[in-house]
Amino acid sequence: MDYQVIWAPRSLSTLRELLEYIAERDPTAAKRRGDRILAKVALIAPPRS
């Protein structure tokens, strides 16, 4: 069964704000954290081509 993740606008905004906050102190950590979050989402619903 295929699943689709639909990001709510507020969710994306909050994620962006969180990563920007982390990036102010450690840009590498922010990228790593963002990549890990997106990888976990992809486990639930792999990106469609």
C-alpha positions in Angstrom: 0.0 0.0 0.0 1.3 3.4 -1.0 1.0 6.3 1.4 1.3 10.0 0.8 2.6 12.6 3.2 0.9 15.9 2.9 2.8 18.7 4.7 0.6 21.3 6.3 1.8 24.8 5.6 2.2 25.4 9.3 4.3 22.3 9.7 6.6 23.4 7.0 6.9 26.8 8.4 7.6 25.5 11.9 10.2 23.1 10.5 11.9 25.9 8.6 11.9 28.1 11.7 13.4 25.4 13.8 16.2 24.6 11.3 17.0 28.3 10.9 17.3 28.6 14.7 19.6 25.7 14.8 21.6 27.0 11.8 22.3 30.3 13.6 24.4 28.3 16.1 25.5 25.3 14.0 24.7 25.2 10.2 26.0 21.7 9.8 23.8 20.4 12.6 20.8 22.1 11.1 21.4 20.4 7.7 22.0 17.1 9.4 18.8 17.4 11.5 16.7 18.5 8.4 18.1 15.6 6.4 17.2 13.1 9.2 13.7 14.4 9.5 13.1 14.1 5.7 14.7 10.6 5.7 12.2 9.5 8.4 9.3 10.9 6.4 10.5 9.1 3.4 10.4 5.8 5.3 6.6 6.4 5.8 5.9 7.5 2.3 8.8 7.3 -0.3 8.9 10.3 -2.7 7.0 9.7 -5.8 8.7 10.1 -9.2 
